Amino acid sequence: MDAIDRAIVSQLTRNAQISNTELAERVGLSPSPCLRRVRRLEQDGVILGYHARIAPKAIGQGFEVFAQFELDNQRQETIERFESALIEFPEVIEAHRMFGSPDVVATIRVADIEGYERFATEKLRTLPGLTRMSSRFSMKVLKSRYPEG
């Protein structure tokens, strides 16, 4: 990737709906070469897709929680059962298996703190292989992967 490819990626990260003409102007190309570069970036797997960013509060997911999970053992069967059950919940929007402790970290979105208490008690705490769970929520977003606007 050269500087123009990086500029294209930067512009598309800010606004995936930008027209090719506007994108070309912003990165200093004419429309045809710009479109060719965008298509190449897609084919090369640099651009993985285009997505709509939805306001979480508008769809009843305004309360975001970071949950950490420790499993009772590291047997493959335990890990697979836990992971399969966890990712089935639509409230779990992202989950990562970690090296070290905790074993898994997940981002969860629900309507409010009461909704999270219900979800944690009725669903998360019943996950197979779970030994310990802790939850945290953000006081303030300092930096986001998604530019505002």
PyMOL CGO cylinders between C-alpha atoms (Angstrom):
from pymol import cmd
from pymol.cgo import CYLINDER

trace = [
    CYLINDER, 0.00, 0.00, 0.00, 1.26, 3.43, -0.88, 0.3, 1, 1, 1, 1, 1, 1,
    CYLINDER, 1.26, 3.43, -0.88, 0.28, 6.87, 0.44, 0.3, 1, 1, 1, 1, 1, 1,
    CYLINDER, 0.28, 6.87, 0.44, -2.69, 7.15, -1.93, 0.3, 1, 1, 1, 1, 1, 1,
    CYLINDER, -2.69, 7.15, -1.93, -4.05, 3.75, -0.87, 0.3, 1, 1, 1, 1, 1, 1,
    CYLINDER, -4.05, 3.75, -0.87, -3.74, 4.83, 2.76, 0.3, 1, 1, 1, 1, 1, 1,
    CYLINDER, -3.74, 4.83, 2.76, -5.56, 8.08, 1.97, 0.3, 1, 1, 1, 1, 1, 1,
    CYLINDER, -5.56, 8.08, 1.97, -8.35, 6.12, 0.28, 0.3, 1, 1, 1, 1, 1, 1,
    CYLINDER, -8.35, 6.12, 0.28, -8.68, 3.82, 3.30, 0.3, 1, 1, 1, 1, 1, 1,
    CYLINDER, -8.68, 3.82, 3.30, -8.67, 6.82, 5.64, 0.3, 1, 1, 1, 1, 1, 1,
    CYLINDER, -8.67, 6.82, 5.64, -11.41, 8.59, 3.70, 0.3, 1, 1, 1, 1, 1, 1,
    CYLINDER, -11.41, 8.59, 3.70, -13.56, 5.44, 3.47, 0.3, 1, 1, 1, 1, 1, 1,
    CYLINDER, -13.56, 5.44, 3.47, -13.14, 4.84, 7.20, 0.3, 1, 1, 1, 1, 1, 1,
    CYLINDER, -13.14, 4.84, 7.20, -14.57, 8.31, 7.85, 0.3, 1, 1, 1, 1, 1, 1,
    CYLINDER, -14.57, 8.31, 7.85, -17.39, 7.95, 5.33, 0.3, 1, 1, 1, 1, 1, 1,
    CYLINDER, -17.39, 7.95, 5.33, -18.00, 4.69, 3.46, 0.3, 1, 1, 1, 1, 1, 1,
    CYLINDER, -18.00, 4.69, 3.46, -20.79, 6.39, 1.47, 0.3, 1, 1, 1, 1, 1, 1,
    CYLINDER, -20.79, 6.39, 1.47, -18.53, 8.97, -0.11, 0.3, 1, 1, 1, 1, 1, 1,
    CYLINDER, -18.53, 8.97, -0.11, -18.97, 9.10, -3.88, 0.3, 1, 1, 1, 1, 1, 1,
    CYLINDER, -18.97, 9.10, -3.88, -16.07, 7.94, -6.02, 0.3, 1, 1, 1, 1, 1, 1,
    CYLINDER, -16.07, 7.94, -6.02, -15.84, 11.43, -7.52, 0.3, 1, 1, 1, 1, 1, 1,
    CYLINDER, -15.84, 11.43, -7.52, -15.50, 13.05, -4.09, 0.3, 1, 1, 1, 1, 1, 1,
    CYLINDER, -15.50, 13.05, -4.09, -13.08, 10.35, -2.92, 0.3, 1, 1, 1, 1, 1, 1,
    CYLINDER, -13.08, 10.35, -2.92, -10.92, 10.84, -6.02, 0.3, 1, 1, 1, 1, 1, 1,
    CYLINDER, -10.92, 10.84, -6.02, -10.83, 14.59, -5.43, 0.3, 1, 1, 1, 1, 1, 1,
    CYLINDER, -10.83, 14.59, -5.43, -9.83, 14.19, -1.78, 0.3, 1, 1, 1, 1, 1, 1,
    CYLINDER, -9.83, 14.19, -1.78, -6.98, 11.79, -2.54, 0.3, 1, 1, 1, 1, 1, 1,
    CYLINDER, -6.98, 11.79, -2.54, -5.72, 13.64, -5.61, 0.3, 1, 1, 1, 1, 1, 1,
    CYLINDER, -5.72, 13.64, -5.61, -6.73, 11.23, -8.39, 0.3, 1, 1, 1, 1, 1, 1,
    CYLINDER, -6.73, 11.23, -8.39, -9.18, 11.29, -11.25, 0.3, 1, 1, 1, 1, 1, 1,
    CYLINDER, -9.18, 11.29, -11.25, -12.28, 9.09, -10.76, 0.3, 1, 1, 1, 1, 1, 1,
    CYLINDER, -12.28, 9.09, -10.76, -11.26, 6.10, -12.95, 0.3, 1, 1, 1, 1, 1, 1,
    CYLINDER, -11.26, 6.10, -12.95, -7.86, 5.39, -11.32, 0.3, 1, 1, 1, 1, 1, 1,
    CYLINDER, -7.86, 5.39, -11.32, -9.43, 5.98, -7.90, 0.3, 1, 1, 1, 1, 1, 1,
    CYLINDER, -9.43, 5.98, -7.90, -12.15, 3.41, -8.57, 0.3, 1, 1, 1, 1, 1, 1,
    CYLINDER, -12.15, 3.41, -8.57, -9.54, 0.92, -9.82, 0.3, 1, 1, 1, 1, 1, 1,
    CYLINDER, -9.54, 0.92, -9.82, -7.58, 1.36, -6.60, 0.3, 1, 1, 1, 1, 1, 1,
    CYLINDER, -7.58, 1.36, -6.60, -10.69, 0.90, -4.46, 0.3, 1, 1, 1, 1, 1, 1,
    CYLINDER, -10.69, 0.90, -4.46, -11.57, -2.31, -6.35, 0.3, 1, 1, 1, 1, 1, 1,
    CYLINDER, -11.57, -2.31, -6.35, -7.99, -3.57, -5.94, 0.3, 1, 1, 1, 1, 1, 1,
    CYLINDER, -7.99, -3.57, -5.94, -8.09, -2.82, -2.22, 0.3, 1, 1, 1, 1, 1, 1,
    CYLINDER, -8.09, -2.82, -2.22, -11.34, -4.81, -2.00, 0.3, 1, 1, 1, 1, 1, 1,
    CYLINDER, -11.34, -4.81, -2.00, -9.90, -7.74, -4.00, 0.3, 1, 1, 1, 1, 1, 1,
    CYLINDER, -9.90, -7.74, -4.00, -6.70, -7.75, -1.94, 0.3, 1, 1, 1, 1, 1, 1,
    CYLINDER, -6.70, -7.75, -1.94, -8.69, -7.98, 1.30, 0.3, 1, 1, 1, 1, 1, 1,
    CYLINDER, -8.69, -7.98, 1.30, -7.67, -4.57, 2.60, 0.3, 1, 1, 1, 1, 1, 1,
    CYLINDER, -7.67, -4.57, 2.60, -11.26, -3.31, 2.43, 0.3, 1, 1, 1, 1, 1, 1,
    CYLINDER, -11.26, -3.31, 2.43, -13.35, -6.05, 4.01, 0.3, 1, 1, 1, 1, 1, 1,
    CYLINDER, -13.35, -6.05, 4.01, -16.76, -4.46, 3.59, 0.3, 1, 1, 1, 1, 1, 1,
    CYLINDER, -16.76, -4.46, 3.59, -18.94, -1.42, 4.11, 0.3, 1, 1, 1, 1, 1, 1,
    CYLINDER, -18.94, -1.42, 4.11, -21.16, -1.09, 7.16, 0.3, 1, 1, 1, 1, 1, 1,
    CYLINDER, -21.16, -1.09, 7.16, -23.80, 1.18, 8.59, 0.3, 1, 1, 1, 1, 1, 1,
    CYLINDER, -23.80, 1.18, 8.59, -23.04, 2.49, 12.09, 0.3, 1, 1, 1, 1, 1, 1,
    CYLINDER, -23.04, 2.49, 12.09, -26.24, 2.40, 14.12, 0.3, 1, 1, 1, 1, 1, 1,
    CYLINDER, -26.24, 2.40, 14.12, -26.81, 4.43, 17.28, 0.3, 1, 1, 1, 1, 1, 1,
    CYLINDER, -26.81, 4.43, 17.28, -26.91, 1.73, 20.00, 0.3, 1, 1, 1, 1, 1, 1,
    CYLINDER, -26.91, 1.73, 20.00, -29.44, 3.65, 22.10, 0.3, 1, 1, 1, 1, 1, 1,
    CYLINDER, -29.44, 3.65, 22.10, -31.86, 3.80, 19.15, 0.3, 1, 1, 1, 1, 1, 1,
    CYLINDER, -31.86, 3.80, 19.15, -32.05, -0.01, 19.07, 0.3, 1, 1, 1, 1, 1, 1,
    CYLINDER, -32.05, -0.01, 19.07, -32.20, -0.61, 22.82, 0.3, 1, 1, 1, 1, 1, 1,
    CYLINDER, -32.20, -0.61, 22.82, -28.47, -1.20, 23.30, 0.3, 1, 1, 1, 1, 1, 1,
    CYLINDER, -28.47, -1.20, 23.30, -27.39, 2.05, 24.92, 0.3, 1, 1, 1, 1, 1, 1,
    CYLINDER, -27.39, 2.05, 24.92, -25.61, 0.46, 27.90, 0.3, 1, 1, 1, 1, 1, 1,
    CYLINDER, -25.61, 0.46, 27.90, -22.23, -1.09, 27.02, 0.3, 1, 1, 1, 1, 1, 1,
    CYLINDER, -22.23, -1.09, 27.02, -20.47, -3.48, 29.38, 0.3, 1, 1, 1, 1, 1, 1,
    CYLINDER, -20.47, -3.48, 29.38, -17.04, -5.09, 29.22, 0.3, 1, 1, 1, 1, 1, 1,
    CYLINDER, -17.04, -5.09, 29.22, -17.24, -8.55, 30.80, 0.3, 1, 1, 1, 1, 1, 1,
    CYLINDER, -17.24, -8.55, 30.80, -14.33, -10.80, 31.70, 0.3, 1, 1, 1, 1, 1, 1,
    CYLINDER, -14.33, -10.80, 31.70, -14.71, -14.55, 32.11, 0.3, 1, 1, 1, 1, 1, 1,
    CYLINDER, -14.71, -14.55, 32.11, -12.49, -17.20, 33.66, 0.3, 1, 1, 1, 1, 1, 1,
    CYLINDER, -12.49, -17.20, 33.66, -13.14, -20.86, 32.90, 0.3, 1, 1, 1, 1, 1, 1,
    CYLINDER, -13.14, -20.86, 32.90, -12.80, -23.73, 35.35, 0.3, 1, 1, 1, 1, 1, 1,
    CYLINDER, -12.80, -23.73, 35.35, -10.28, -25.52, 33.10, 0.3, 1, 1, 1, 1, 1, 1,
    CYLINDER, -10.28, -25.52, 33.10, -8.55, -25.22, 29.75, 0.3, 1, 1, 1, 1, 1, 1,
    CYLINDER, -8.55, -25.22, 29.75, -9.79, -28.43, 28.12, 0.3, 1, 1, 1, 1, 1, 1,
    CYLINDER, -9.79, -28.43, 28.12, -10.79, -27.93, 24.51, 0.3, 1, 1, 1, 1, 1, 1,
    CYLINDER, -10.79, -27.93, 24.51, -14.30, -29.23, 25.15, 0.3, 1, 1, 1, 1, 1, 1,
    CYLINDER, -14.30, -29.23, 25.15, -14.84, -26.71, 27.97, 0.3, 1, 1, 1, 1, 1, 1,
    CYLINDER, -14.84, -26.71, 27.97, -13.57, -23.84, 25.86, 0.3, 1, 1, 1, 1, 1, 1,
    CYLINDER, -13.57, -23.84, 25.86, -15.69, -24.79, 22.85, 0.3, 1, 1, 1, 1, 1, 1,
    CYLINDER, -15.69, -24.79, 22.85, -18.88, -25.23, 24.89, 0.3, 1, 1, 1, 1, 1, 1,
    CYLINDER, -18.88, -25.23, 24.89, -18.37, -21.89, 26.64, 0.3, 1, 1, 1, 1, 1, 1,
    CYLINDER, -18.37, -21.89, 26.64, -17.55, -20.00, 23.42, 0.3, 1, 1, 1, 1, 1, 1,
    CYLINDER, -17.55, -20.00, 23.42, -20.45, -21.53, 21.49, 0.3, 1, 1, 1, 1, 1, 1,
    CYLINDER, -20.45, -21.53, 21.49, -22.93, -20.59, 24.20, 0.3, 1, 1, 1, 1, 1, 1,
    CYLINDER, -22.93, -20.59, 24.20, -21.53, -17.07, 24.69, 0.3, 1, 1, 1, 1, 1, 1,
    CYLINDER, -21.53, -17.07, 24.69, -21.61, -16.03, 21.04, 0.3, 1, 1, 1, 1, 1, 1,
    CYLINDER, -21.61, -16.03, 21.04, -25.23, -17.16, 20.64, 0.3, 1, 1, 1, 1, 1, 1,
    CYLINDER, -25.23, -17.16, 20.64, -26.43, -14.22, 22.74, 0.3, 1, 1, 1, 1, 1, 1,
    CYLINDER, -26.43, -14.22, 22.74, -27.30, -11.23, 20.53, 0.3, 1, 1, 1, 1, 1, 1,
    CYLINDER, -27.30, -11.23, 20.53, -26.34, -8.94, 23.41, 0.3, 1, 1, 1, 1, 1, 1,
    CYLINDER, -26.34, -8.94, 23.41, -22.72, -10.07, 22.99, 0.3, 1, 1, 1, 1, 1, 1,
    CYLINDER, -22.72, -10.07, 22.99, -21.45, -7.87, 20.17, 0.3, 1, 1, 1, 1, 1, 1,
    CYLINDER, -21.45, -7.87, 20.17, -17.78, -8.84, 20.37, 0.3, 1, 1, 1, 1, 1, 1,
    CYLINDER, -17.78, -8.84, 20.37, -15.82, -11.55, 22.17, 0.3, 1, 1, 1, 1, 1, 1,
    CYLINDER, -15.82, -11.55, 22.17, -12.12, -12.40, 22.37, 0.3, 1, 1, 1, 1, 1, 1,
    CYLINDER, -12.12, -12.40, 22.37, -10.34, -15.45, 23.74, 0.3, 1, 1, 1, 1, 1, 1,
    CYLINDER, -10.34, -15.45, 23.74, -7.28, -14.14, 25.55, 0.3, 1, 1, 1, 1, 1, 1,
    CYLINDER, -7.28, -14.14, 25.55, -3.82, -15.41, 26.37, 0.3, 1, 1, 1, 1, 1, 1,
    CYLINDER, -3.82, -15.41, 26.37, -3.54, -15.50, 30.14, 0.3, 1, 1, 1, 1, 1, 1,
    CYLINDER, -3.54, -15.50, 30.14, -6.19, -14.31, 32.52, 0.3, 1, 1, 1, 1, 1, 1,
    CYLINDER, -6.19, -14.31, 32.52, -9.03, -13.64, 31.96, 0.3, 1, 1, 1, 1, 1, 1,
    CYLINDER, -9.03, -13.64, 31.96, -9.80, -16.39, 29.46, 0.3, 1, 1, 1, 1, 1, 1,
    CYLINDER, -9.80, -16.39, 29.46, -12.42, -14.40, 27.54, 0.3, 1, 1, 1, 1, 1, 1,
    CYLINDER, -12.42, -14.40, 27.54, -13.32, -10.72, 27.26, 0.3, 1, 1, 1, 1, 1, 1,
    CYLINDER, -13.32, -10.72, 27.26, -16.64, -9.67, 25.73, 0.3, 1, 1, 1, 1, 1, 1,
    CYLINDER, -16.64, -9.67, 25.73, -18.40, -6.45, 24.86, 0.3, 1, 1, 1, 1, 1, 1,
    CYLINDER, -18.40, -6.45, 24.86, -22.08, -6.59, 25.68, 0.3, 1, 1, 1, 1, 1, 1,
    CYLINDER, -22.08, -6.59, 25.68, -24.84, -4.12, 24.87, 0.3, 1, 1, 1, 1, 1, 1,
    CYLINDER, -24.84, -4.12, 24.87, -28.21, -3.93, 26.55, 0.3, 1, 1, 1, 1, 1, 1,
    CYLINDER, -28.21, -3.93, 26.55, -30.74, -1.17, 27.19, 0.3, 1, 1, 1, 1, 1, 1,
    CYLINDER, -30.74, -1.17, 27.19, -29.69, -0.19, 30.71, 0.3, 1, 1, 1, 1, 1, 1,
    CYLINDER, -29.69, -0.19, 30.71, -28.04, -1.35, 33.93, 0.3, 1, 1, 1, 1, 1, 1,
    CYLINDER, -28.04, -1.35, 33.93, -31.18, -3.20, 35.03, 0.3, 1, 1, 1, 1, 1, 1,
    CYLINDER, -31.18, -3.20, 35.03, -31.19, -5.06, 31.72, 0.3, 1, 1, 1, 1, 1, 1,
    CYLINDER, -31.19, -5.06, 31.72, -27.56, -6.02, 32.22, 0.3, 1, 1, 1, 1, 1, 1,
    CYLINDER, -27.56, -6.02, 32.22, -28.22, -7.28, 35.74, 0.3, 1, 1, 1, 1, 1, 1,
    CYLINDER, -28.22, -7.28, 35.74, -30.98, -9.53, 34.36, 0.3, 1, 1, 1, 1, 1, 1,
    CYLINDER, -30.98, -9.53, 34.36, -28.84, -10.70, 31.43, 0.3, 1, 1, 1, 1, 1, 1,
    CYLINDER, -28.84, -10.70, 31.43, -25.83, -11.41, 33.66, 0.3, 1, 1, 1, 1, 1, 1,
    CYLINDER, -25.83, -11.41, 33.66, -27.87, -13.27, 36.27, 0.3, 1, 1, 1, 1, 1, 1,
    CYLINDER, -27.87, -13.27, 36.27, -30.16, -15.25, 33.97, 0.3, 1, 1, 1, 1, 1, 1,
    CYLINDER, -30.16, -15.25, 33.97, -27.82, -15.98, 31.08, 0.3, 1, 1, 1, 1, 1, 1,
    CYLINDER, -27.82, -15.98, 31.08, -24.14, -15.19, 31.52, 0.3, 1, 1, 1, 1, 1, 1,
    CYLINDER, -24.14, -15.19, 31.52, -23.74, -16.77, 34.96, 0.3, 1, 1, 1, 1, 1, 1,
    CYLINDER, -23.74, -16.77, 34.96, -25.24, -20.01, 33.60, 0.3, 1, 1, 1, 1, 1, 1,
    CYLINDER, -25.24, -20.01, 33.60, -22.63, -20.46, 30.85, 0.3, 1, 1, 1, 1, 1, 1,
    CYLINDER, -22.63, -20.46, 30.85, -20.96, -23.90, 30.88, 0.3, 1, 1, 1, 1, 1, 1,
    CYLINDER, -20.96, -23.90, 30.88, -17.48, -23.99, 32.37, 0.3, 1, 1, 1, 1, 1, 1,
    CYLINDER, -17.48, -23.99, 32.37, -17.67, -20.52, 33.92, 0.3, 1, 1, 1, 1, 1, 1,
    CYLINDER, -17.67, -20.52, 33.92, -15.79, -20.07, 37.20, 0.3, 1, 1, 1, 1, 1, 1,
    CYLINDER, -15.79, -20.07, 37.20, -15.65, -16.31, 37.56, 0.3, 1, 1, 1, 1, 1, 1,
    CYLINDER, -15.65, -16.31, 37.56, -17.10, -13.30, 35.81, 0.3, 1, 1, 1, 1, 1, 1,
    CYLINDER, -17.10, -13.30, 35.81, -16.48, -9.60, 36.30, 0.3, 1, 1, 1, 1, 1, 1,
    CYLINDER, -16.48, -9.60, 36.30, -18.11, -6.65, 34.60, 0.3, 1, 1, 1, 1, 1, 1,
    CYLINDER, -18.11, -6.65, 34.60, -17.07, -3.09, 33.98, 0.3, 1, 1, 1, 1, 1, 1,
    CYLINDER, -17.07, -3.09, 33.98, -18.66, -0.21, 32.16, 0.3, 1, 1, 1, 1, 1, 1,
    CYLINDER, -18.66, -0.21, 32.16, -17.14, 2.90, 30.72, 0.3, 1, 1, 1, 1, 1, 1,
    CYLINDER, -17.14, 2.90, 30.72, -17.30, 6.30, 32.37, 0.3, 1, 1, 1, 1, 1, 1,
    CYLINDER, -17.30, 6.30, 32.37, -16.36, 8.11, 29.15, 0.3, 1, 1, 1, 1, 1, 1,
    CYLINDER, -16.36, 8.11, 29.15, -15.18, 7.19, 25.66, 0.3, 1, 1, 1, 1, 1, 1,
    CYLINDER, -15.18, 7.19, 25.66, -11.76, 8.76, 25.17, 0.3, 1, 1, 1, 1, 1, 1,
    CYLINDER, -11.76, 8.76, 25.17, -11.11, 7.40, 21.69, 0.3, 1, 1, 1, 1, 1, 1,
    CYLINDER, -11.11, 7.40, 21.69, -13.16, 5.29, 19.32, 0.3, 1, 1, 1, 1, 1, 1,
    CYLINDER, -13.16, 5.29, 19.32, -12.21, 3.34, 16.22, 0.3, 1, 1, 1, 1, 1, 1,
    CYLINDER, -12.21, 3.34, 16.22, -15.06, 5.15, 14.50, 0.3, 1, 1, 1, 1, 1, 1,
    CYLINDER, -15.06, 5.15, 14.50, -14.63, 8.86, 13.81, 0.3, 1, 1, 1, 1, 1, 1,
    CYLINDER, -14.63, 8.86, 13.81, -17.58, 10.98, 14.88, 0.3, 1, 1, 1, 1, 1, 1,
    CYLINDER, -17.58, 10.98, 14.88, -19.81, 12.53, 12.31, 0.3, 1, 1, 1, 1, 1, 1,
]
cmd.load_cgo(trace, "trace")
